[in-house]
Amino acid sequence: MSTIAAIATAPGGAIGIIRVSGTEAINIVNSVFSKDILDAKGYSLHYGQIVEKSPLGEMERGPHIIDDVLVSVFRSPHSYTGEDSIEISCHGSRYILETILSLLIEKGCLLAQPGEFTQRAFLNGKMDLTQAEAVADLIASSNASQHRIAINQMRGGITSRLHELRDKLLHLTSLLELELDFSDHEELEFADRSELEDVALTIEQEITKLLESFSAGNAIKNGIPVAIIGAPNVGKSTLLNALLGDDRAIVSDIQGTTRDLIEDTITIEGRLFRFIDTAGIRHTDDTIENLGIERSLKAAKKARIIILMRDDKHDYPELPQPSALSPQPPVIIKIHNKSDNFQALNGIGIDELKQKLVYSAPSNDDAVVVNQRHKEALTMALADIQRAIAALKQGLSGDLVSEDLRLCIQHLADILGGEGTITTPEVLANIFKHFCVGK
C-alpha cells in the first residue's frame, strides 16, 4: 500500500502537524530529517530540522533548513493506522506546512484523500466501522455531551454491546444446531424450545433497548428539542430571549405576534438544547395565526422537553398526544410566569429553570445509538429476531429459525463493517465447548 501524507491540523494555529503513514513513512521522513531515525523505536520523539538539500552545483550552500520540528515515530502495528507512521510537529505557518508536505510528496508520498488515515485504520483492523464513524463525530463535537458520546463509541461502547449480542446469538445458534443434528438421539439431553425462546427474547430486548436509545442519542447530538408552549402573551418569547441572553424573538403586547416557529440553541452545562418558541395557543379566526398554532402543536409532539407556561390571566393549554416519532413521552416543566418565583422579563428563576432542563435531559452515560445507519440495521435485526421468536413459538422447522438468526447476525455485523458474522466452525466449537454430546 502506498505511503500517504497530509496536513492534520487546521490553519492559523501556532503549531501544525503533518501526518505520514505507510510502509515507506520512516524512510521518506528520514530522507528530509536532520537526524537518522531509521532504527528509532516506536513511541519515540526526536528533535531536529526538516531540511531540503541544495541542488547539484549549489552544494557549497549546504542544506536549506525549513523548520525546527519534533518527529514522533510509531511502528506498525502500534499506530493509529496500524502502519509505520510519522507525525511532524512544526510551526503553524501555512508556508512551512505546505513546503514540508510538498517535500514529502517529492520524496515519494501521495497526498492523502479525505478520511484515508481512518479508512486505513479500519482496513487494518485498528477499529471497526462504528469507531471509524465516531472519529468524525468527535471532531465535530461542540459540547461535553457530544464529546462523551463520540469518545464512548470510539472506545467501543456500541461495539461491546454488539459483541455481547453476537455471543448470545452464537449460543442460540449452537442450541439450534444441537436440535437439528441430535434430535433423533433420545439418550442425549439438549436445550428444548423454551430455552431457545428465552435466549431469543433476551436478544430481542437488548436490540430494542439499543433502538430506543436512538431518540436520546439523536437529541444529544443535534440538540435536545425544547418547545415553549403557552397561550398568547404569557411570556414565551421573553423567556426564549432570557434563556439565550439575546433579543432573538420579537416581544409585543399584541396577541399573535409570534406566528412561526423560532429556533435557537444554547449549551447548558455541556448539553446542547434547541429551543423552539411557538405561536400562542388560542382560538382564533386568523388563518395565518392558526397555521402557526398548528405548527406549535406539531413541535410539542416531537419535543423531548416542554416548558408549559401560564400566568395570572391564562391557564396551561392542553397538550396533544406524543407523536409516534417520539416514542418516549416528553418531560413537562410547568412555569407560572409573572409570579414572585418566576419572572422571565426580569430574569428571576431563569437559573433554576436551566438546572431543571439539565436534570431533565437524556443521559449519555450508557452506549447510545446516534447514527441513522446503525438504527436501520438494528431495525432489520429486530425484525429478524422477532420472526425467529414467532417461528419457535409456532414450532416451525429449525431450518427456518436458523435462516432468520443468520439474517439477524448479518445485520448486526453490518454495523461493525461486516465484522462479527458467525461461521460454521465457530458454531461447532461452541457446541463441543459448552455441551456434552458424547465421548
C-alpha positions as CSV (number, residue, x, y, z in Angstrom):
1,M,0.0,0.0,0.0
2,S,1.3,3.5,-0.9
3,T,2.6,5.9,1.7
4,I,0.4,8.9,2.3
5,A,0.9,12.3,3.8
6,A,-1.4,15.2,4.8
7,I,-1.6,18.3,7.0
8,A,-3.6,17.1,10.1
9,T,-4.3,20.5,11.7
10,A,-6.5,23.5,10.9
11,P,-4.7,26.6,9.6
12,G,-3.9,29.5,11.9
13,G,-2.6,27.8,14.9
14,A,0.9,28.2,16.5
15,I,1.7,24.6,15.9
16,G,0.9,22.4,12.9
17,I,1.1,18.7,12.4
18,I,1.8,16.7,9.2
19,R,0.9,13.0,9.3
20,V,2.7,10.3,7.2
21,S,1.6,6.7,7.1
22,G,2.7,3.6,5.1
23,T,5.5,1.2,4.5
24,E,8.0,3.9,3.4
25,A,6.9,6.5,6.0
26,I,10.0,6.3,8.2
27,N,12.4,6.1,5.2
28,I,10.9,9.1,3.5
29,V,10.8,11.3,6.6
30,N,14.4,10.2,7.3
31,S,15.5,11.5,3.9
32,V,14.4,15.0,4.9
33,F,15.2,15.0,8.6
34,S,18.5,16.2,10.1
35,K,18.8,13.1,12.3
36,D,18.8,9.4,11.5
37,I,15.5,7.8,12.6
38,L,15.7,4.5,10.6
39,D,16.3,2.5,13.8
40,A,14.2,4.7,16.1
41,K,11.9,2.9,18.5
42,G,8.1,3.2,18.3
43,Y,6.5,5.9,20.5
44,S,9.7,8.0,20.5
45,L,10.2,11.7,19.9
46,H,13.1,13.3,18.0
47,Y,14.1,17.0,17.8
48,G,15.8,18.2,14.7
49,Q,15.2,20.1,11.4
50,I,13.4,19.4,8.2
51,V,16.0,20.2,5.5
52,E,15.9,20.5,1.8
53,K,19.2,19.6,0.2
54,S,20.7,22.1,-2.3
55,P,20.5,21.1,-6.0
56,L,23.7,19.9,-7.7
57,G,26.0,22.7,-8.3
58,E,25.0,24.5,-5.2
59,M,26.4,22.1,-2.6
60,E,28.6,24.8,-1.1
61,R,25.5,26.5,0.2
62,G,24.6,23.4,2.3
63,P,21.1,22.1,3.1
64,H,18.2,24.6,3.4
65,I,16.5,24.4,6.8
66,I,12.8,24.7,6.5
67,D,11.9,24.5,10.2
68,D,12.8,23.1,13.6
69,V,10.4,20.2,14.3
70,L,9.5,17.3,16.6
71,V,9.2,14.0,14.8
72,S,7.0,11.3,16.5
73,V,7.7,7.7,15.4
74,F,5.0,5.0,15.5
75,R,5.9,1.5,14.5
76,S,3.4,-1.0,12.9
77,P,1.1,-2.3,14.2
78,H,1.1,0.1,17.2
79,S,-0.1,3.2,15.4
80,Y,-3.4,4.9,14.5
81,T,-3.5,3.3,11.1
82,G,-1.7,0.1,12.0
83,E,1.1,1.0,9.6
84,D,4.5,2.7,10.2
85,S,3.6,6.3,10.9
86,I,5.3,9.6,11.5
87,E,3.9,12.9,12.9
88,I,5.9,16.0,12.2
89,S,5.1,18.9,14.6
90,C,6.3,22.2,13.2
91,H,5.3,25.9,13.4
92,G,1.8,26.5,12.1
93,S,2.8,28.8,9.3
94,R,0.9,27.8,6.1
95,Y,4.1,28.3,4.1
96,I,6.1,25.9,6.4
97,L,3.3,23.2,6.4
98,E,2.9,23.3,2.6
99,T,6.6,23.3,2.0
100,I,7.2,20.3,4.1
101,L,4.2,18.5,2.6
102,S,5.5,19.3,-0.9
103,L,8.9,17.9,0.0
104,L,7.4,14.7,1.3
105,I,5.4,14.3,-1.9
106,E,8.5,14.9,-3.9
107,K,10.2,12.1,-2.0
108,G,7.5,9.6,-2.8
109,C,4.4,10.2,-0.6
110,L,1.0,10.5,-2.1
111,L,-1.4,13.3,-0.9
112,A,-3.9,11.6,1.4
113,Q,-7.6,11.6,0.4
114,P,-10.2,12.9,3.0
115,G,-10.6,10.3,5.7
116,E,-7.9,8.0,4.3
117,F,-6.0,7.7,7.5
118,T,-9.1,6.5,9.4
119,Q,-10.0,4.3,6.4
120,R,-6.6,2.5,6.7
121,A,-7.1,2.1,10.4
122,F,-10.4,0.3,9.7
123,L,-9.0,-1.8,6.9
124,N,-6.0,-2.8,9.1
125,G,-8.3,-3.9,12.0
126,K,-7.4,-1.0,14.3
127,M,-11.1,0.0,14.7
128,D,-14.4,-1.2,13.5
129,L,-16.8,0.9,11.4
130,T,-18.7,2.3,14.3
131,Q,-15.4,3.6,15.8
132,A,-14.3,5.0,12.5
133,E,-17.6,6.9,12.2
134,A,-17.1,8.2,15.8
135,V,-13.9,9.9,14.7
136,A,-15.9,12.4,12.6
137,D,-18.4,12.9,15.4
138,L,-15.5,13.6,17.8
139,I,-14.1,16.2,15.5
140,A,-17.5,17.8,15.1
141,S,-18.4,17.7,18.8
142,S,-19.1,21.2,20.1
143,N,-20.1,20.4,23.7
144,A,-19.4,17.9,26.5
145,S,-22.3,15.6,25.8
146,Q,-21.5,15.2,22.1
147,H,-17.9,14.6,23.1
148,R,-18.8,11.9,25.6
149,I,-20.9,10.1,23.1
150,A,-18.2,10.1,20.5
151,I,-15.5,9.1,22.9
152,N,-17.7,6.3,24.3
153,Q,-18.3,5.0,20.7
154,M,-14.6,5.3,19.8
155,R,-13.7,3.2,22.9
156,G,-16.1,0.5,21.8
157,G,-19.3,1.4,23.7
158,I,-21.6,0.2,20.9
159,T,-19.1,-2.4,19.7
160,S,-19.0,-4.1,23.1
161,R,-22.8,-4.3,23.1
162,L,-22.9,-5.8,19.6
163,H,-20.3,-8.4,20.6
164,E,-22.4,-9.3,23.6
165,L,-25.4,-9.8,21.3
166,R,-23.2,-11.8,18.9
167,D,-22.2,-14.1,21.8
168,K,-25.9,-14.7,22.7
169,L,-26.7,-15.3,19.0
170,L,-23.8,-17.8,18.9
171,H,-25.3,-19.6,21.9
172,L,-28.7,-19.6,20.3
173,T,-27.4,-20.9,17.0
174,S,-25.5,-23.6,18.9
175,L,-28.6,-24.7,20.7
176,L,-30.5,-24.8,17.4
177,E,-27.7,-26.9,15.7
178,L,-28.0,-29.4,18.6
179,E,-31.7,-29.7,18.0
180,L,-31.2,-30.2,14.2
181,D,-28.3,-32.6,14.4
182,F,-29.0,-34.7,17.5
183,S,-32.8,-34.6,17.9
184,D,-33.1,-38.3,16.9
185,H,-30.8,-39.4,19.7
186,E,-33.2,-39.7,22.7
187,E,-30.3,-40.6,25.1
188,L,-28.8,-37.1,24.6
189,E,-30.1,-34.1,26.5
190,F,-30.1,-30.6,24.9
191,A,-32.0,-27.4,25.2
192,D,-35.7,-27.5,24.5
193,R,-37.7,-24.9,22.6
194,S,-38.5,-23.0,25.7
195,E,-34.8,-22.3,26.4
196,L,-34.4,-21.3,22.7
197,E,-37.2,-18.8,23.1
198,D,-35.8,-17.4,26.4
199,V,-32.4,-16.7,24.7
200,A,-34.2,-15.1,21.7
201,L,-36.4,-12.9,23.9
202,T,-33.3,-11.7,25.7
203,I,-31.7,-10.7,22.4
204,E,-34.9,-9.0,21.3
205,Q,-35.0,-6.9,24.5
206,E,-31.4,-5.8,24.1
207,I,-31.8,-4.8,20.4
208,T,-35.0,-2.9,21.4
209,K,-33.1,-1.1,24.1
210,L,-30.4,0.0,21.6
211,L,-33.0,1.2,19.2
212,E,-34.8,3.2,21.8
213,S,-31.6,4.9,22.6
214,F,-31.5,6.5,19.2
215,S,-34.1,9.1,20.2
216,A,-32.0,10.2,23.1
217,G,-28.7,9.9,21.2
218,N,-30.0,11.9,18.2
219,A,-31.3,14.6,20.6
220,I,-28.0,14.9,22.3
221,K,-26.1,15.0,19.0
222,N,-28.3,17.6,17.3
223,G,-29.6,19.5,20.3
224,I,-32.3,18.4,22.8
225,P,-35.6,19.9,21.4
226,V,-37.3,22.1,24.0
227,A,-40.7,23.5,23.0
228,I,-42.0,26.6,24.8
229,I,-45.8,26.2,24.9
230,G,-48.5,28.6,26.3
231,A,-51.3,31.0,25.5
232,P,-50.5,34.3,23.7
233,N,-48.8,36.9,25.9
234,V,-47.7,34.6,28.7
235,G,-44.1,35.5,28.0
236,K,-42.8,32.7,25.8
237,S,-40.7,35.0,23.6
238,T,-39.5,36.9,26.6
239,L,-38.4,33.5,28.1
240,L,-36.6,32.5,25.0
241,N,-34.7,35.8,24.9
242,A,-33.8,35.4,28.6
243,L,-32.5,31.8,28.1
244,L,-30.5,32.8,25.0
245,G,-29.3,36.1,26.5
246,D,-30.3,37.8,23.3
247,D,-33.3,39.5,21.7
248,R,-33.9,36.6,19.3
249,A,-37.7,36.8,19.4
250,I,-39.9,39.8,18.9
251,V,-41.7,40.7,22.1
252,S,-45.0,42.6,21.9
253,D,-48.2,43.1,23.9
254,I,-50.2,42.4,20.7
255,Q,-51.6,38.8,20.8
256,G,-50.4,36.6,17.9
257,T,-47.1,38.4,17.4
258,T,-45.3,35.0,17.1
259,R,-46.8,33.3,14.1
260,D,-44.0,30.9,13.1
261,L,-41.5,28.7,15.0
262,I,-38.4,30.5,16.2
263,E,-35.4,28.2,17.0
264,D,-32.1,28.7,18.5
265,T,-29.6,26.7,20.5
266,I,-27.7,27.1,23.8
267,T,-25.3,24.9,25.7
268,I,-26.0,24.5,29.4
269,E,-23.5,22.5,31.5
270,G,-22.2,20.7,28.4
271,R,-25.5,19.8,27.0
272,L,-26.9,21.4,23.7
273,F,-30.5,22.5,23.9
274,R,-32.5,23.5,20.8
275,F,-35.3,25.9,22.0
276,I,-38.4,26.4,19.9
277,D,-40.6,29.5,20.6
278,T,-44.0,28.6,19.4
279,A,-47.1,30.6,18.5
280,G,-49.5,31.2,21.4
281,I,-52.3,28.6,21.5
282,R,-55.7,30.1,21.5
283,H,-59.0,30.0,19.4
284,T,-58.7,32.5,16.6
285,D,-60.2,33.1,13.1
286,D,-56.9,34.4,11.8
287,T,-55.8,31.9,9.1
288,I,-52.1,32.7,9.4
289,E,-52.1,32.6,13.2
290,N,-53.9,29.2,13.0
291,L,-51.1,27.9,10.8
292,G,-48.6,29.0,13.5
293,I,-50.7,27.3,16.2
294,E,-50.8,24.1,14.2
295,R,-47.0,24.1,13.9
296,S,-46.7,24.7,17.6
297,L,-48.7,21.6,18.4
298,K,-46.5,19.6,16.0
299,A,-43.4,20.9,17.7
300,A,-44.8,19.9,21.1
301,K,-45.3,16.3,19.8
302,K,-41.7,16.0,18.8
303,A,-40.1,17.8,21.8
304,R,-38.1,15.9,24.4
305,I,-38.8,18.7,26.9
306,I,-41.9,21.0,27.0
307,I,-41.8,24.2,29.0
308,L,-45.5,24.8,29.7
309,M,-46.2,28.4,30.6
310,R,-49.1,30.2,32.3
311,D,-49.7,33.5,34.0
312,D,-52.5,35.0,36.1
313,K,-54.7,35.6,33.1
314,H,-54.1,32.3,31.2
315,D,-54.0,28.7,32.3
316,Y,-51.9,25.9,30.9
317,P,-53.0,24.9,27.4
318,E,-54.0,21.3,26.7
319,L,-51.2,19.4,25.0
320,P,-51.6,16.9,22.1
321,Q,-50.7,13.3,22.4
322,P,-47.0,12.5,21.8
323,S,-46.2,11.6,18.1
324,A,-45.2,8.2,17.0
325,L,-41.9,9.8,16.0
326,S,-41.2,10.5,19.7
327,P,-41.5,7.1,21.4
328,Q,-40.7,8.5,24.9
329,P,-43.2,11.0,26.4
330,P,-41.7,14.4,26.8
331,V,-40.6,15.8,30.2
332,I,-43.0,18.7,31.1
333,I,-41.7,21.6,33.1
334,K,-44.6,23.9,34.3
335,I,-43.9,27.6,34.8
336,H,-46.1,30.3,36.3
337,N,-44.7,33.4,34.7
338,K,-45.1,36.9,36.3
339,S,-45.2,35.4,39.7
340,D,-43.0,36.0,42.7
341,N,-40.8,33.0,41.9
342,F,-40.6,33.4,38.2
343,Q,-40.4,36.5,36.0
344,A,-38.9,35.9,32.5
345,L,-38.7,39.7,31.9
346,N,-36.6,40.3,35.0
347,G,-34.6,37.1,34.8
348,I,-36.0,35.7,38.1
349,G,-36.0,31.9,38.2
350,I,-34.0,31.5,34.9
351,D,-31.0,29.8,36.6
352,E,-33.4,27.4,38.4
353,L,-35.1,26.6,35.1
354,K,-31.7,25.9,33.5
355,Q,-31.0,23.4,36.2
356,K,-34.3,21.7,35.6
357,L,-33.5,21.4,31.9
358,V,-30.2,19.8,32.6
359,Y,-31.8,17.4,35.1
360,S,-34.5,16.5,32.5
361,A,-32.0,16.0,29.6
362,P,-31.5,12.4,28.4
363,S,-28.4,10.7,29.9
364,N,-25.5,9.8,27.7
365,D,-23.6,7.7,30.3
366,D,-24.6,4.5,28.6
367,A,-24.0,3.4,25.0
368,V,-26.4,5.2,22.7
369,V,-27.1,4.9,19.0
370,V,-26.6,8.2,17.2
371,N,-26.1,7.1,13.6
372,Q,-29.1,6.6,11.2
373,R,-27.2,3.7,9.5
374,H,-27.0,1.9,12.9
375,K,-30.7,2.5,13.5
376,E,-31.7,1.0,10.2
377,A,-29.5,-2.1,10.7
378,L,-30.9,-2.6,14.2
379,T,-34.4,-2.2,13.0
380,M,-33.8,-5.0,10.5
381,A,-32.1,-7.2,13.1
382,L,-35.1,-6.7,15.4
383,A,-37.5,-7.9,12.7
384,D,-35.2,-10.9,12.1
385,I,-35.2,-12.0,15.8
386,Q,-38.9,-11.4,16.1
387,R,-39.6,-13.7,13.2
388,A,-37.3,-16.3,14.8
389,I,-39.2,-16.0,18.1
390,A,-42.6,-16.4,16.2
391,A,-41.2,-19.4,14.4
392,L,-40.1,-21.0,17.7
393,K,-43.5,-20.4,19.3
394,Q,-45.2,-21.9,16.3
395,G,-43.0,-25.0,16.3
396,L,-41.7,-24.4,12.8
397,S,-38.7,-26.2,11.4
398,G,-35.3,-25.3,12.8
399,D,-34.1,-24.6,9.3
400,L,-36.5,-21.6,9.1
401,V,-35.5,-20.3,12.5
402,S,-31.8,-20.7,11.6
403,E,-32.3,-18.6,8.5
404,D,-33.8,-15.7,10.5
405,L,-30.9,-15.9,13.0
406,R,-28.3,-15.7,10.3
407,L,-30.0,-12.6,8.9
408,C,-30.1,-11.1,12.4
409,I,-26.4,-11.8,12.8
410,Q,-25.6,-10.3,9.4
411,H,-27.5,-7.1,10.1
412,L,-25.7,-6.6,13.4
413,A,-22.4,-7.4,11.7
414,D,-23.1,-4.7,9.0
415,I,-23.0,-2.1,11.8
416,L,-19.4,-3.1,12.5
417,G,-18.5,-3.2,8.9
418,G,-19.0,-6.9,8.2
419,E,-17.1,-8.0,11.3
420,G,-18.9,-10.5,13.5
421,T,-20.5,-13.0,11.1
422,I,-20.7,-16.4,12.8
423,T,-19.0,-19.2,10.9
424,T,-19.9,-22.9,11.0
425,P,-16.6,-23.9,12.6
426,E,-17.3,-21.4,15.4
427,V,-20.7,-22.8,16.0
428,L,-19.3,-26.4,16.2
429,A,-16.5,-25.2,18.5
430,N,-19.1,-23.6,20.8
431,I,-21.2,-26.8,20.8
432,F,-18.4,-29.0,21.9
433,K,-17.1,-26.4,24.4
434,H,-20.4,-26.0,26.3
435,F,-22.4,-29.1,25.7
436,C,-21.7,-32.8,26.3
437,V,-22.8,-34.7,23.2
438,G,-21.0,-38.0,23.9
439,K,-17.5,-39.2,24.1
